[in-house]
Amino acid sequence: MMFICFTSSLLLSALLHLNFAFVNGLCLPCQTPLSGGKVVPYTPLGRRSVYSPNVISPSAGTVWVVGSEVTVTWDTRDRPKDVTNPTGKLLLGQIVEGDENEHLDFDHPLAAGFDLGDGHVECTVPEVHSGHNYIVVLMGDSGNRSPAFEIAHSSNQSETGLPGGWASTFVFL
């Protein structure tokens, strides 16, 4: 029995040694169909700079009126030179008490395709129900959200007859 255990461990050691030698030489994942069966040299990923700017406006106490043009601003002072994704997208969300979900509307961004280095973007306040629990999330390299703020209807607007889509997304009253 001692001989079998010794032989098994010796065999296992030899196989592991061969396996490591093979991996260092011809790595199968490196032989992708795009490489034509040739070995592709390993290139380590460079250091990535994640940029998550603080949203300045809207802030707590801000009131947006449905249909108006507003400017969202963020702090660009600590922006690294080599941002991984400098193209931004601005989403509207809604905070519901007791729910961790930000209820972001990915289907109807407030703005998209802008440079995060600009520090601001303009958008139109969508037709949504009035509420004090809205947020904007600035996405690009990373997501950063504003404090909760209010969206209201002007005195000559009504919330009846809101169109489907965005307005029907937020029915939390």
Buried (B, 14 or more C-beta within 10 A) or exposed (E): EEEEEEEEEEEEEEEEEEEEEEEEEEEEEEBEEEEEEEEEEEEEEEEEEEBBBBBBBBEEEBEBBBEEEBEBBBEBEEBEEEBBBBEBBBBBBBBBEEEEEBBBBEEEBBBEEBEBEEBEBEBEBBBBBBBEBBBBBBBBBBEBBBBBBBBBBEEEEEEEEBEEEBBEBBEEE
